[in-house]
Amino acid sequence: MGRMLSAAVLVNGLRRLFSSVMAPVRERFNVVFVLGGPGAGKGTQCARIVEKYGFVHLSAGDLLRAERQREGSQYGDLINKHIKDGSIVPVAITCALLEKAMEQSSSNKFLVDGFPRNKDNLDGWEKAMNDKVDIKFVLFFDCPREVCIDRCLSRGAAGSGRADDNIQSLEKRLDTYNSSTMPIIEYYDNKDLVKKFDASRPINEIFADVSKAFDELNL
């Protein structure tokens, strides 16, 4: 009986081994982070990258806003509570939404816009996603503070901006960007993953340089 039991255990073990060997390895998601201050033109450049190179544009903020409005959402109440309290939504939720969006897409090429914004975002991302993604590079749209403010105020006056496109909010957002997001850009720059662009230039001129980076990527 003991020998038969041992044989059965051995067979089951071999089955599990062969099934794991034969199981297809899930392809890593190809990710390009897009970072820059408010008004740096990230959205405009992302739209062009999507059109020319077939990447899927994912905005962490847009995913959170959509999730809080989705009926039956497991995260909706918690997101609303954090927004009401003026606190930051846990990075685990943001990462879960980004991963879900990637898994549901037919593409394997993603622009992750405006994320990670701070060290907490970075730590959460690396914990949840490091073994699931391949970071190709970080697009850094470097734009002078005055230009960012002028652009945001102009789009606010034209009715195409955000509700907080006013001078007081913009100053705070830029201060937060400089103190929290710039260290993330420096972190990836030390890994030689940052592609930096002067975002104060005309849109077409910027995109010509962005295109060179994606042409070399050859995905």
PEGINOR-V990418 format. One record per residue. N is the residue number from 0. RES is the residue in one letter. PSI is psi in degrees with one decimal (999 if undefined). OMEGA is omega in degrees with one decimal (NA if undefined). Layout:
N RES PSI OMEGA
N RES PSI OMEGA
This chain:
0 M -41.5 -179.5
1 G -39.7 179.9
2 R -40.0 179.3
3 M -40.3 179.9
4 L -42.0 179.7
5 S -40.5 178.9
6 A -41.0 179.8
7 A -41.4 178.9
8 V -41.6 -179.9
9 L -45.2 -179.7
10 V -45.5 179.6
11 N -38.2 178.1
12 G -42.1 178.2
13 L -38.0 178.2
14 R -44.4 179.4
15 R -38.9 180.0
16 L -48.7 -178.3
17 F -36.1 179.7
18 S -36.3 178.9
19 S -34.2 178.6
20 V -40.7 -176.4
21 M -17.1 -178.3
22 A 137.5 180.0
23 P 138.3 177.0
24 V 126.7 -178.2
25 R 129.5 -179.5
26 E 138.1 178.1
27 R 148.1 175.3
28 F 132.9 175.5
29 N 121.8 -172.9
30 V 136.3 169.7
31 V 119.7 175.4
32 F 144.2 178.8
33 V 113.5 -175.8
34 L 151.8 179.9
35 G 162.0 -177.6
36 G 168.3 175.1
37 P 131.1 -179.1
38 G 3.0 -178.6
39 A -11.2 177.0
40 G 21.7 -178.7
41 K -46.3 -177.2
42 G -41.6 179.6
43 T -45.6 -179.2
44 Q -37.1 177.8
45 C -41.8 179.9
46 A -39.0 179.6
47 R -38.0 177.8
48 I -43.0 177.8
49 V -46.2 -177.0
50 E -41.8 -173.6
51 K -34.5 -171.1
52 Y -2.6 173.5
53 G 18.7 175.0
54 F 155.8 172.7
55 V 128.9 -177.3
56 H 117.8 178.6
57 L 122.7 175.1
58 S 122.8 -180.0
59 A -42.2 179.8
60 G -43.8 179.6
61 D -39.4 179.7
62 L -40.0 178.1
63 L -42.9 180.0
64 R -39.8 179.2
65 A -38.7 -177.7
66 E -38.1 -178.4
67 R -22.1 -179.6
68 Q -9.0 -176.2
69 R 127.5 -179.6
70 E 131.7 179.2
71 G 10.1 -178.4
72 S 135.7 177.5
73 Q -17.3 -178.0
74 Y -11.5 -171.1
75 G -50.4 -177.9
76 D -40.3 -179.0
77 L -40.9 177.7
78 I -46.2 179.3
79 N -38.9 179.6
80 K -45.2 -180.0
81 H -40.0 178.5
82 I -43.2 178.8
83 K -39.7 -178.7
84 D -8.9 -178.2
85 G 22.3 -179.1
86 S 169.0 -176.5
87 I 133.2 176.6
88 V 134.0 -179.6
89 P 136.1 -175.8
90 V -26.4 179.1
91 A -35.3 178.3
92 I -45.3 179.4
93 T -44.9 179.4
94 C -39.6 179.0
95 A -40.1 179.4
96 L -39.7 177.6
97 L -44.5 -179.9
98 E -42.1 179.1
99 K -43.0 179.3
100 A -38.0 178.4
101 M -44.0 -178.7
102 E -32.6 -177.4
103 Q -8.7 -178.5
104 S 150.1 175.2
105 S -8.0 179.7
106 S 166.5 175.0
107 N 22.7 -178.0
108 K 121.7 -172.3
109 F 136.5 167.1
110 L 119.4 176.5
111 V 107.8 -168.2
112 D 126.7 174.3
113 G 25.8 -177.8
114 F 139.5 -0.2
115 P 141.3 -176.2
116 R -21.4 -175.7
117 N 179.2 -176.1
118 K -36.9 177.6
119 D -43.6 175.3
120 N -46.3 -177.8
121 L -46.4 -179.8
122 D -43.0 179.2
123 G -41.7 178.9
124 W -48.0 -176.8
125 E -34.5 178.5
126 K -41.6 -174.1
127 A -29.8 -165.7
128 M -7.3 -173.8
129 N -38.2 -177.3
130 D 6.3 -176.9
131 K -12.0 -174.7
132 V 161.1 172.9
133 D 106.0 179.6
134 I 112.8 -178.2
135 K -49.5 173.4
136 F 176.6 177.8
137 V 122.7 173.2
138 L 118.6 -180.0
139 F 109.0 178.2
140 F 101.0 -175.2
141 D 119.1 -174.3
142 C 133.3 179.1
143 P 146.7 -177.5
144 R -46.0 -176.6
145 E -38.5 179.4
146 V -42.8 178.1
147 C -46.1 -178.7
148 I -45.7 -179.5
149 D -41.8 -179.6
150 R -45.0 -178.9
151 C -39.9 178.1
152 L -37.7 179.8
153 S -43.2 179.9
154 R -29.7 175.0
155 G -42.3 179.3
156 A -29.2 -179.4
157 A -4.5 178.6
158 G 11.4 -178.5
159 S 10.4 -176.6
160 G -165.9 178.3
161 R 163.1 -179.7
162 A -27.6 -178.2
163 D 24.3 174.4
164 D 65.8 174.0
165 N 162.1 -169.7
166 I -40.9 -178.1
167 Q -47.9 -179.5
168 S -39.0 -179.5
169 L -40.6 178.3
170 E -43.5 179.9
171 K -42.5 179.9
172 R -38.8 179.3
173 L -36.2 175.9
174 D -43.6 178.6
175 T -41.7 178.3
176 Y -46.1 -177.9
177 N -37.5 -176.4
178 S -30.8 -172.7
179 S -40.3 -174.4
180 T -35.1 179.4
181 M -38.8 175.7
182 P -29.4 177.1
183 I -42.1 177.4
184 I -41.1 178.1
185 E -37.0 178.3
186 Y -47.4 -179.7
187 Y -28.9 176.7
188 D -37.0 177.2
189 N -20.6 175.7
190 K 6.1 179.9
191 D 40.1 -177.7
192 L 3.3 -174.4
193 V 129.9 171.3
194 K 108.9 -173.6
195 K 135.5 -179.1
196 F 139.7 174.5
197 D 105.0 -173.3
198 A 7.2 177.1
199 S -6.8 -176.9
200 R 171.9 176.0
201 P 150.0 -175.1
202 I -46.5 -177.1
203 N -37.0 179.9
204 E -41.4 177.7
205 I -46.4 -175.6
206 F -28.9 176.5
207 A -40.8 178.3
208 D -38.5 177.0
209 V -40.9 -178.5
210 S -35.8 178.9
211 K -40.1 179.7
212 A -39.8 -178.8
213 F -30.7 175.8
214 D -38.6 178.8
215 E -28.1 179.4
216 L -39.9 174.0
217 N 51.6 175.9
218 L 999 NA
